[in-house]
Amino acid sequence: MKYILYFVLILFFVSCKQENKNLKNKKPKKANYTSYSSKSASWDLYFPDTIILNRKYDGQIIYKGILDTITTSFEDEHSRYVRVVLMTSDKLNVDIETLRKTKKDTFGAVNYREIPFYDISFKKLGVNYIHGYIIDHAFLEAKGTKPEDSLIRMIENEVTINCKVFVKK
């Protein structure tokens, strides 16, 4: 009985280790990507670099932010969520105010790292761009000795994203 218990535990730990190894090596299926890195955040945007006019495509953003130092879970005591706001344009430079006014779609992260987005299409031939910004929120609670002394603080990190796409017939 003792040996069976040891065997089951060893089998459990080996299978968990293999699953973690597979998750670490998991890369999105699309090979074309744009990257950005700074002190507060980095991201890789996976989306085809050449697409067909008016056809819808899906993509994914792999995000690493400064708030990962607080929590890497959406389900612990620190409330956190990550979302991306996107728009398409044929202009190279779009300022943040234009993005906020003309945003097209908002997508939420499935975990603290992966943000899938869907149904991106372009209506003009030639060079076009995906513009957007990632908003990373975390809420921290400082508990006081009495409930009325407790405080909640929101920390927010915002990063702009851009991706060049060539649209053909």
C-alpha positions in Angstrom: 0.0 0.0 0.0 2.8 2.4 0.9 4.6 1.7 -2.4 1.4 2.4 -4.4 1.0 5.7 -2.6 4.6 6.7 -3.5 4.1 5.6 -7.1 0.9 7.7 -7.4 2.6 10.8 -5.9 5.6 10.4 -8.2 3.3 10.0 -11.2 1.4 13.1 -10.2 4.4 15.3 -9.8 6.0 14.2 -13.1 2.7 14.8 -15.0 2.3 18.3 -13.4 5.9 19.2 -14.3 5.4 18.1 -17.9 2.2 20.2 -18.1 4.0 23.3 -16.8 6.8 22.7 -19.3 4.3 22.6 -22.2 2.7 25.8 -21.0 6.0 27.6 -20.9 6.9 26.6 -24.4 3.5 27.4 -25.8 3.7 30.0 -28.6 0.8 31.4 -30.6 0.3 29.7 -34.0 0.9 32.8 -36.0 4.6 33.3 -36.7 4.4 37.0 -37.7 4.6 39.4 -34.8 5.5 42.8 -33.6 7.3 43.4 -30.3 7.8 46.2 -27.8 9.6 46.4 -24.6 10.1 49.1 -21.9 10.8 49.2 -18.1 7.0 49.0 -17.3 5.8 46.6 -20.0 6.5 44.4 -23.0 4.2 42.8 -25.5 4.3 40.6 -28.6 1.4 41.1 -31.1 0.8 38.0 -33.2 -1.1 38.9 -36.4 -0.4 38.2 -40.1 1.8 40.9 -41.8 -0.1 40.4 -45.1 -3.8 39.9 -45.3 -6.7 40.0 -47.9 -8.9 43.0 -48.3 -12.2 42.9 -46.2 -11.4 39.4 -44.8 -11.5 39.0 -41.0 -8.5 37.8 -39.0 -7.8 36.9 -35.4 -4.7 37.7 -33.4 -3.2 37.5 -30.0 -1.1 39.7 -27.7 1.3 38.2 -25.2 1.7 40.9 -22.5 4.1 41.3 -19.6 3.5 44.2 -17.3 5.0 45.9 -14.2 1.9 44.8 -12.3 3.0 41.2 -12.6 5.1 42.0 -9.6 1.9 42.4 -7.5 -0.1 39.5 -8.9 -0.1 37.1 -11.8 -3.7 36.0 -11.1 -7.1 37.4 -11.8 -8.5 35.4 -8.9 -6.5 36.3 -5.8 -7.0 39.0 -3.2 -5.7 41.7 -5.6 -8.4 42.4 -8.1 -6.7 42.8 -11.5 -7.8 42.9 -15.1 -6.1 43.6 -18.4 -7.8 44.7 -21.6 -6.8 46.0 -25.0 -8.6 48.7 -27.1 -7.9 48.5 -30.8 -8.7 50.4 -34.0 -7.5 50.1 -37.6 -6.2 52.9 -39.7 -4.2 53.7 -42.8 -2.2 56.4 -40.9 1.1 55.6 -39.3 0.8 57.9 -36.3 -2.4 58.1 -34.3 -2.3 59.9 -30.9 -3.8 58.5 -27.8 -6.8 61.0 -27.8 -7.8 59.9 -31.3 -7.5 56.2 -30.1 -9.8 56.9 -27.2 -12.4 58.7 -29.4 -12.4 56.3 -32.3 -11.7 53.0 -30.6 -13.2 50.1 -32.5 -13.0 47.0 -30.3 -12.1 46.2 -26.7 -10.9 42.7 -25.7 -10.1 41.3 -22.3 -7.3 39.1 -21.3 -7.9 35.4 -20.7 -5.2 35.4 -18.0 -2.7 38.0 -17.0 -0.6 37.3 -20.1 -2.7 36.4 -23.1 -5.1 38.8 -24.9 -6.8 37.3 -27.9 -8.6 39.6 -30.4 -11.0 38.8 -33.2 -12.5 39.9 -36.5 -9.9 42.5 -37.5 -10.3 43.6 -41.2 -9.2 46.4 -43.4 -11.1 48.3 -46.1 -8.2 49.9 -47.9 -5.4 48.3 -50.0 -1.8 48.9 -49.2 -0.1 49.6 -45.9 -2.4 49.8 -42.9 -2.0 49.7 -39.1 -3.5 48.3 -36.0 -3.3 50.9 -33.3 -4.4 50.5 -29.7 -3.5 50.5 -26.0 -3.3 48.0 -23.3 -4.8 48.9 -19.9 -3.6 46.9 -16.9 -5.5 47.6 -13.6 -4.8 46.3 -10.1 -6.8 47.2 -7.0 -4.9 46.9 -3.7 -6.6 47.0 -0.3 -5.0 48.4 2.7 -7.0 46.9 5.6 -7.3 49.1 8.7 -8.0 48.0 12.3 -11.6 49.0 11.7 -13.5 48.5 8.4 -14.0 52.2 7.9 -10.2 52.7 8.1 -9.6 50.3 5.1 -8.5 51.9 1.8 -8.6 50.7 -1.8 -6.0 51.9 -4.2 -6.1 51.5 -8.0 -2.9 51.2 -9.9 -3.0 51.5 -13.7 -0.4 50.9 -16.4 -1.2 51.9 -20.0 0.9 50.9 -23.0 0.3 51.9 -26.6 0.6 49.3 -29.4 1.0 49.6 -33.2 1.3 46.9 -35.9 2.0 47.4 -39.6 -0.1 45.3 -41.9 -0.1 45.0 -45.8 -3.5 44.6 -47.3 -3.9 43.0 -50.8 -6.7 41.8 -53.1 
